[in-house]
Amino acid sequence: MTPPPACHRNERGIALLVALGVIAVVVALALSLHRKMDNALDAAVSVGIRTRLSHMTAGGIQLAMAMLIQDKQDSEIDSVQEDWANPEVVAEAVSLLHYEAGKVSVDISDERSRIQVNALVALPGHEFNPSQFRIWDRMLDLMVRTYEPLQDVDYMVMINSLKDWIDSGDDDAITGLSGAESSYYQDLDPPYPCRNAPIAHLDDLAAVKGFPPELFSGAGDLPQVSDILTPFGAVAREGTTYTYDGKVNINTAGAAVLTALLPEEYDTYGEEMVEFRLEKAGDVFLNDLTSATWYKSVPGLEDLSLDAALITTASDLFRITCTATLGEAALTTTAVVQREKIEKTGKWRCKVLSWSSI
């Protein structure tokens, strides 16, 4: 048989190459489409899981709000002795939600157990709130003396600069020798203005002159800033103005905050007050926390008189943290709520002031 001409063989070779090229393109497109479909499916699954987790955390927070409303109807005070503050009772209540898959945990804490950052200034004015200045001076002095990462911190820079950050307007004169207004912050890289208003988030403190990063990174055994400070607590005044009363609930405050309320010679009594509140005989709490002077019953504090304008035994401001898990996926939602009475019905509800998820 006579072989085909060379030109025919070349044409066949070209056709084969074209066919292989088309196949390669088709395969590449198919693989690309498959990857996109897989990614879309993964994204859909991820969105679905997050949606379910969001519903679960929302359910946990709603349950916590129901507990707080019930507590308001049952008690005129708020303390660590009550059901909302008992992790075991809260966990038992959460178990009633009956989720088919996954787990939910809820923690409720009193926002008035913390020091109100914005109360440092006597809003709507421009001056220090003297009693709050003393609390900050006491708290930061203790922290600088107690925690190694803060040994070299000049805490008066923190206090003066925070006052300038909160008070309204850029005054010509900074507070003390170490405060800071916009002229200081505009010289930074990158520059930014002084807020000149109450802070809305604790993260804002990281931008204030003098506040060391260790406070926010959890260096060493430093307490979490969110455990001792709060930006919430605004109280309406006449007209459209508002202020912060700075009152701390001594029935729920932690040892660090309680110690900041005490005179210097009572350094160890914050822990004593915490233990006194929780003292039990079996399942029964031994000490009544109804009176705002119950602390006088703590051995060693008989002659102490705390400033009544700084303390309270009740609160309507709470932080609810709910964590939901599904397999390896997890979501934590934190809500700050305020109990308030509905004028028309006389019933209580929880108004959400803040809601965030991570």
C-alpha positions as a printed Julia matrix, in Angstrom:
358×3 Matrix{Float64}:
   0.0    0.0     0.0
   1.21   3.41   -0.9
   1.73   5.61    2.18
  -0.29   8.85    2.36
   1.41  11.97    1.24
   3.43  13.86    3.85
   0.97  16.77    3.74
  -1.87  14.44    4.78
   0.19  13.11    7.65
   0.9   16.68    8.79
  -2.82  17.54    8.66
  -3.66  14.48   10.75
  -1.0   15.44   13.29
  -2.35  18.96   13.5
  -5.91  17.64   13.92
  -4.73  15.38   16.74
  -3.01  18.28   18.47
  -6.1   20.44   18.09
  -8.26  17.65   19.51
  -5.92  17.18   22.45
  -5.9   20.92   22.99
  -9.71  21.04   22.99
  -9.83  18.11   25.41
  -7.32  19.86   27.69
  -9.39  23.04   27.66
 -12.59  21.1    28.36
 -10.91  19.21   31.2
  -9.55  22.46   32.64
 -12.97  24.08   32.44
 -14.56  21.05   34.03
 -12.02  21.07   36.86
 -12.51  24.8    37.35
 -16.28  24.38   37.41
 -15.92  21.51   39.87
 -13.74  23.62   42.16
 -16.2   26.49   41.99
 -19.06  24.14   42.79
 -17.1   22.66   45.69
 -16.27  26.15   46.97
 -19.88  27.24   46.57
 -21.03  24.11   48.39
 -18.48  24.67   51.16
 -19.56  28.31   51.44
 -23.22  27.3    51.55
 -22.47  24.74   54.26
 -20.42  27.31   56.18
 -23.2   29.9    55.94
 -25.72  27.3    57.0
 -23.65  26.29   60.02
 -23.08  29.9    61.06
 -26.79  30.61   60.67
 -27.61  27.68   62.93
 -24.97  28.8    65.44
 -26.39  32.34   65.36
 -29.87  31.01   66.1
 -28.48  28.91   68.95
 -26.64  31.83   70.59
 -29.69  34.07   70.12
 -31.81  31.44   71.86
 -29.35  31.28   74.75
 -29.36  35.05   75.14
 -33.16  35.18   75.03
 -33.28  32.57   77.81
 -30.82  34.62   79.89
 -32.96  37.73   79.42
 -36.0   35.77   80.59
 -34.08  34.8    83.74
 -33.15  38.42   84.38
 -36.75  39.57   83.96
 -37.94  36.89   86.38
 -35.23  37.95   88.82
 -36.46  41.56   88.65
 -39.92  40.42   89.64
 -38.58  38.32   92.53
 -35.91  40.54   94.06
 -35.04  44.19   94.63
 -31.3   43.54   94.74
 -28.85  41.79   92.45
 -26.12  39.61   93.88
 -23.87  36.61   93.31
 -26.29  34.63   95.48
 -29.05  34.69   92.85
 -29.9   32.12   90.17
 -28.73  34.22   87.2
 -25.25  34.32   88.77
 -25.12  30.57   89.47
 -23.46  28.71   86.54
 -25.12  25.43   87.51
 -28.62  26.92   87.56
 -28.0   28.73   84.26
 -26.7   25.51   82.66
 -29.8   23.64   83.84
 -32.01  26.3    82.28
 -30.05  26.15   79.01
 -30.57  22.39   78.86
 -34.3   23.06   78.44
 -33.63  24.52   74.98
 -33.33  20.94   73.62
 -30.99  21.45   70.67
 -30.82  18.25   68.59
 -27.16  18.83   67.75
 -24.47  20.99   69.24
 -24.04  22.58   72.63
 -24.81  25.96   74.15
 -23.3   27.62   77.21
 -24.4   30.91   78.76
 -22.7   33.27   81.21
 -24.45  36.26   82.81
 -22.51  39.0    84.58
 -23.49  42.31   86.11
 -22.11  45.24   84.12
 -22.3   47.31   87.32
 -19.73  45.0    88.84
 -17.25  47.0    86.74
 -15.86  50.54   86.92
 -17.59  52.9    84.48
 -14.85  54.39   82.31
 -16.88  57.41   81.25
 -17.73  58.35   84.84
 -14.16  59.65   85.22
 -15.45  62.96   83.83
 -18.41  64.75   85.46
 -20.39  64.83   82.22
 -21.76  66.91   80.61
 -19.01  69.06   82.13
 -15.26  69.04   81.51
 -13.85  68.35   84.97
 -12.78  65.24   86.81
 -15.38  63.44   88.88
 -13.38  63.54   92.17
 -14.68  60.26   93.6
 -14.06  58.44   90.31
 -10.57  59.94   90.08
  -9.81  58.37   93.47
 -11.06  54.97   92.25
  -8.87  55.15   89.13
  -5.87  56.33   91.15
  -6.35  53.45   93.6
  -7.0   50.83   90.94
  -4.04  51.72   88.72
  -1.69  52.17   91.68
  -2.55  48.63   92.8
  -2.11  47.24   89.28
   1.27  48.93   88.77
   2.5   47.61   92.13
   1.09  44.11   91.6
   1.7   43.18   87.96
   5.19  42.93   86.49
   4.28  44.08   82.94
   3.11  47.43   84.35
   6.06  48.16   86.66
   7.36  51.08   84.56
   3.95  52.59   83.69
   3.18  56.15   84.79
  -0.49  55.71   85.5
  -1.12  59.45   85.93
  -0.46  59.77   82.19
  -3.28  57.26   81.68
  -5.72  59.1    83.95
  -5.01  62.6    82.6
  -5.08  61.46   78.98
  -8.31  59.51   79.47
  -9.95  62.61   80.93
  -8.91  64.63   77.86
 -10.11  61.83   75.58
 -13.6   61.81   77.14
 -14.32  65.48   77.84
 -15.89  67.45   75.01
 -13.87  69.86   72.88
 -10.15  70.33   72.37
  -9.2   72.73   75.13
  -6.11  74.87   74.77
  -4.7   73.38   77.96
  -4.22  69.64   78.44
  -4.97  68.03   81.8
  -2.01  68.19   84.15
   1.45  67.8    82.68
   0.74  64.56   80.85
  -2.72  64.75   79.27
  -3.26  64.84   75.51
  -5.6   66.53   73.05
  -5.78  66.24   69.25
  -2.48  68.09   68.72
  -0.71  65.09   70.31
  -2.57  62.42   68.36
  -2.27  64.26   65.01
   1.53  64.01   65.3
   1.4   60.21   65.52
   1.89  57.86   62.59
  -0.81  57.31   61.51
  -2.47  60.44   62.91
  -5.96  60.44   64.4
  -8.11  62.91   66.35
  -8.87  62.9    70.06
 -12.35  61.46   70.56
 -13.61  64.24   72.87
 -16.66  62.17   73.81
 -17.5   59.16   76.0
 -15.95  55.95   74.72
 -18.29  53.42   73.15
 -15.98  50.37   73.21
 -13.18  49.36   75.56
 -10.94  48.87   72.53
 -10.92  52.68   72.25
  -8.67  52.78   75.31
  -5.83  51.34   73.25
  -5.73  54.62   71.3
  -5.4   56.78   74.44
  -1.97  58.11   75.35
  -0.27  56.17   78.11
  -2.39  53.01   77.99
   0.13  50.15   77.62
  -0.58  47.38   75.08
  -0.05  44.81   77.84
  -3.43  45.78   79.26
  -5.13  44.5    76.13
  -2.93  41.53   75.28
  -3.43  39.69   78.57
   0.29  39.71   79.32
   1.36  37.71   82.36
  -1.36  37.41   84.99
  -2.95  40.78   84.24
  -6.73  40.8    84.65
  -8.84  41.22   81.53
  -9.77  44.86   80.95
 -13.35  43.76   80.22
 -13.58  42.22   83.71
 -12.88  45.48   85.53
 -14.06  48.26   83.19
 -17.22  49.05   81.23
 -18.16  51.78   78.74
 -21.85  51.36   79.63
 -23.98  52.94   82.33
 -25.29  56.18   80.82
 -28.05  57.79   82.88
 -30.43  60.33   81.34
 -30.45  63.88   82.72
 -32.73  66.81   82.09
 -33.42  67.45   78.42
 -31.21  65.47   76.06
 -28.09  65.3    78.22
 -26.81  62.27   80.09
 -24.14  61.35   82.58
 -22.59  58.29   84.25
 -23.23  57.81   87.96
 -20.25  55.48   88.36
 -21.97  53.33   90.97
 -20.52  49.86   91.55
 -22.67  46.96   92.71
 -20.78  45.65   95.73
 -22.94  42.51   95.61
 -21.36  41.4    92.32
 -18.04  43.25   91.9
 -14.84  41.22   91.77
 -11.99  41.54   94.26
  -9.97  43.97   92.11
 -12.87  46.41   91.79
 -13.86  46.1    95.46
 -10.28  46.77   96.51
 -10.25  49.93   94.37
 -13.25  51.15   96.38
 -11.46  50.6    99.69
  -8.92  52.89  101.39
  -5.26  51.94  100.97
  -4.96  50.37  104.42
  -7.58  47.76  103.44
  -5.64  46.22  100.53
  -6.55  42.61  101.36
 -10.22  43.12  102.1
 -11.52  42.93   98.56
 -10.99  39.17   98.68
 -12.52  39.07  102.17
 -15.69  40.73  100.85
 -15.94  38.23   97.98
 -15.63  35.29  100.39
 -18.18  36.84  102.77
 -20.78  37.07   99.99
 -20.37  33.39   99.09
 -20.19  31.93  102.59
 -22.61  29.0   102.92
 -23.91  26.4   105.31
 -24.75  23.54  102.98
 -26.79  25.09  100.17
 -27.85  28.15  102.16
 -26.03  31.49  101.96
 -25.26  32.76  105.42
 -24.92  36.5   104.84
 -27.64  38.94  103.85
 -26.58  41.37  101.11
 -29.74  43.49  101.07
 -28.3   46.47  102.93
 -25.7   48.65  101.21
 -23.68  48.53  104.44
 -23.4   44.74  104.7
 -19.63  45.09  104.24
 -19.44  46.34  107.86
 -20.2   42.75  108.88
 -16.94  41.57  107.32
 -14.42  41.09  110.14
 -12.05  44.05  110.06
 -14.38  46.43  108.23
 -16.65  47.33  111.14
 -15.46  50.96  111.18
 -15.33  51.44  107.41
 -17.8   53.76  105.67
 -17.83  53.66  101.86
 -19.09  56.66   99.92
 -22.8   55.94   99.39
 -22.65  57.79   96.06
 -20.23  55.16   94.74
 -21.99  51.94   95.65
 -25.26  50.14   95.08
 -26.75  46.7    95.67
 -28.87  46.57   92.52
 -28.39  46.71   88.78
 -30.38  46.7    85.56
 -27.35  46.42   83.29
 -26.0   42.98   82.37
 -23.61  41.28   79.99
 -24.7   37.95   78.49
 -22.14  35.76   76.74
 -23.39  32.73   74.84
 -21.21  30.18   73.03
 -22.66  27.62   70.62
 -20.77  24.7    69.06
 -21.59  22.35   66.18
 -18.86  19.81   65.63
 -15.65  21.83   65.25
 -17.51  25.07   64.47
 -18.18  27.57   67.25
 -19.69  31.01   67.65
 -19.68  33.32   70.68
 -22.2   36.14   70.91
 -22.03  38.82   73.59
 -24.96  41.09   74.35
 -25.16  43.94   76.84
 -28.76  44.43   77.94
 -30.61  46.88   80.15
 -33.73  45.94   82.08
 -36.43  48.57   81.77
 -40.11  48.85   82.58
 -42.59  49.36   79.75
 -44.72  52.35   80.77
 -47.95  51.2    79.1
 -47.97  47.68   80.53
 -45.82  47.98   83.64
 -43.96  44.85   82.54
 -40.2   44.48   82.41
 -38.13  43.8    79.32
 -34.47  43.66   78.37
 -33.32  46.29   75.88
 -30.26  45.28   73.85
 -27.54  47.96   74.02
 -24.81  45.98   72.26
 -24.64  42.75   70.23
 -21.49  41.23   68.74
 -20.39  37.78   67.53
 -17.01  36.2    66.95
